[in-house]
Amino acid sequence: MSIVLEGAEPPIRINGTAVVLRAVDEGIAVQLTAINVDSFEHLINLVMYNSEDPGRVEAELGESEIAQIVS
């Protein structure tokens, strides 16, 4: 999986390995199975920036086993 954020110079890349869990007209759901630390930090910033409740995102990440996918 690769997400490219082209608004930055140079563009920010989020790279990882993922499995597609669901694909529908409204969007997709993926499960990350591996991601490096830099990409993970960019992904968390992207999710928190676009969240209506960044504190909840932070709390949920703190409760998860997210460290297992960071390689």
DAZI-V164118 format. One record per residue. RES is the residue in one letter. OMEGA is omega in radians with two decimals (none if undefined). BURIAL is b if it has 9 or more other C-alpha atoms within 8 Angstrom, else e. Layout:
RES_OMEGA_BURIAL / RES_OMEGA_BURIAL
//
This chain:
M_3.07_e / S_3.07_e / I_3.14_e / V_3.09_e / L_-2.99_e / E_-3.14_e / G_-3.13_e / A_3.08_e / E_-0.01_e / P_3.12_e / P_3.11_b / I_3.11_b / R_3.02_b / I_-3.08_b / N_3.10_b / G_3.07_b / T_-3.08_b / A_3.06_b / V_3.09_e / V_3.13_b / L_-3.11_e / R_3.05_e / A_3.14_e / V_-3.13_e / D_-3.09_e / E_-3.14_e / G_-3.13_e / I_3.01_b / A_3.12_e / V_3.03_b / Q_3.10_e / L_3.09_b / T_3.08_b / A_3.10_b / I_3.12_b / N_-3.02_b / V_-3.13_e / D_3.12_e / S_3.13_b / F_3.13_b / E_3.10_e / H_3.14_b / L_3.12_b / I_3.10_e / N_3.13_e / L_-3.14_e / V_-3.12_b / M_3.14_b / Y_-3.09_e / N_-3.13_e / S_3.01_e / E_-3.10_e / D_-3.11_e / P_3.11_b / G_3.11_e / R_3.10_e / V_-3.14_b / E_3.14_b / A_-3.13_e / E_3.10_e / L_3.12_b / G_-3.12_e / E_-3.05_e / S_3.10_e / E_-3.03_e / I_-3.10_e / A_-3.12_e / Q_-3.10_e / I_3.14_b / V_-3.11_b / S_none_e
//
